[in-house]
Amino acid sequence: MSGAVASAEPAVARSRALRRLDALLQGVSRLLMVVCMLALVGAALVLSYSVFARHVLKLATDWQDEAAVFLLVGATFVSAAHVQHLRGHIGIEAITTLLSPRVNRVRRWFVDILTFLFCSFFAWKSWTLFWEAYVDGQTSSSTWGPPLAIPYGLMAFGMTLLTVQLLLQVAIGACEMRGTTQHGTGGHA
């Protein structure tokens, strides 16, 4: 009996360390969520100003659409890690209600692994896109011509945060399943 308890301790310690890292990432993500909320408000204000300036003041507005898109891209990608932590993405729950808690945990872990692999590739490609835009000095084709490194950098940063979040979820899931296997089918959620 003591051998089973001793072998479970490292998994619990790993799980605690991973949960601390996850809590740290969540602190950063919550702070970034405030920035993302401000970016959404900023995009709404920019677009509202654009409508007012075009139709009431009869002014040309060539920067507002791109500025709003940059703000929306940043808010979308930078907030992705926090949404993943909450598992707030859209999912089909029809099958999960038919599965046992253990099988559902394995299914969720497997999906997290696949999602991690996809997001790792996406993050890597985003960083290469950012670097290329930065080094080459690429700008948009509008008359305003902002650097494309801005949205690409936001996309790369957000996808990297999402990838780290998924990696933590995969590692925590592995520790939980290892603990469940060692202690029977009950136990860790």
Solvent accessible surface area in square Angstrom, and as a share of the most:
residue,aa,sasa,rsa
1,M,199,0.89
2,S,91,0.58
3,G,51,0.49
4,A,53,0.41
5,V,73,0.42
6,A,58,0.45
7,S,60,0.39
8,A,7,0.06
9,E,106,0.47
10,P,65,0.41
11,A,5,0.04
12,V,51,0.29
13,A,54,0.42
14,R,108,0.39
15,S,17,0.11
16,R,141,0.51
17,A,47,0.37
18,L,31,0.15
19,R,112,0.41
20,R,166,0.61
21,L,94,0.47
22,D,18,0.09
23,A,62,0.48
24,L,122,0.61
25,L,16,0.08
26,Q,6,0.02
27,G,34,0.33
28,V,63,0.36
29,S,4,0.02
30,R,132,0.48
31,L,119,0.59
32,L,30,0.15
33,M,42,0.19
34,V,75,0.43
35,V,82,0.47
36,C,6,0.04
37,M,104,0.46
38,L,117,0.58
39,A,16,0.13
40,L,89,0.44
41,V,84,0.48
42,G,19,0.18
43,A,3,0.02
44,A,57,0.44
45,L,119,0.59
46,V,26,0.15
47,L,72,0.36
48,S,69,0.45
49,Y,95,0.36
50,S,4,0.03
51,V,91,0.52
52,F,99,0.41
53,A,0,0.00
54,R,96,0.35
55,H,125,0.56
56,V,93,0.54
57,L,86,0.43
58,K,156,0.66
59,L,91,0.45
60,A,102,0.79
61,T,16,0.09
62,D,75,0.39
63,W,95,0.33
64,Q,2,0.01
65,D,70,0.36
66,E,35,0.16
67,A,15,0.12
68,A,2,0.02
69,V,79,0.45
70,F,24,0.10
71,L,59,0.29
72,L,71,0.35
73,V,39,0.23
74,G,7,0.07
75,A,6,0.04
76,T,87,0.51
77,F,45,0.19
78,V,13,0.08
79,S,17,0.11
80,A,23,0.18
81,A,0,0.00
82,H,25,0.11
83,V,56,0.32
84,Q,17,0.07
85,H,64,0.28
86,L,114,0.57
87,R,81,0.29
88,G,51,0.49
89,H,93,0.42
90,I,177,0.90
91,G,42,0.41
92,I,150,0.76
93,E,108,0.49
94,A,70,0.54
95,I,107,0.55
96,T,16,0.09
97,T,111,0.64
98,L,151,0.75
99,L,54,0.27
100,S,54,0.35
101,P,105,0.66
102,R,91,0.33
103,V,77,0.44
104,N,34,0.18
105,R,26,0.10
106,V,65,0.37
107,R,82,0.30
108,R,74,0.27
109,W,68,0.24
110,F,115,0.48
111,V,67,0.38
112,D,5,0.03
113,I,45,0.23
114,L,90,0.45
115,T,46,0.27
116,F,44,0.19
117,L,100,0.50
118,F,125,0.52
119,C,6,0.04
120,S,36,0.23
121,F,120,0.50
122,F,63,0.26
123,A,8,0.06
124,W,144,0.51
125,K,92,0.39
126,S,2,0.01
127,W,100,0.35
128,T,55,0.32
129,L,68,0.34
130,F,47,0.19
131,W,149,0.52
132,E,90,0.41
133,A,1,0.01
134,Y,131,0.50
135,V,87,0.50
136,D,91,0.47
137,G,53,0.51
138,Q,58,0.26
139,T,74,0.43
140,S,17,0.11
141,S,123,0.79
142,S,42,0.27
143,T,120,0.70
144,W,112,0.39
145,G,22,0.21
146,P,7,0.04
147,P,64,0.40
148,L,38,0.19
149,A,13,0.10
150,I,82,0.42
151,P,13,0.08
152,Y,50,0.19
153,G,14,0.13
154,L,60,0.30
155,M,29,0.13
156,A,0,0.00
157,F,81,0.34
158,G,0,0.00
159,M,11,0.05
160,T,47,0.27
161,L,18,0.09
162,L,21,0.10
163,T,19,0.11
164,V,61,0.35
165,Q,0,0.00
166,L,0,0.00
167,L,92,0.46
168,L,13,0.06
169,Q,20,0.09
170,V,21,0.12
171,A,30,0.23
172,I,15,0.08
173,G,11,0.10
174,A,22,0.17
175,C,9,0.05
176,E,15,0.07
177,M,25,0.11
178,R,102,0.37
179,G,6,0.05
180,T,1,0.00
181,T,91,0.53
182,Q,73,0.33
183,H,93,0.41
184,G,41,0.39
185,T,107,0.62
186,G,48,0.47
187,G,71,0.69
188,H,75,0.34
189,A,98,0.76
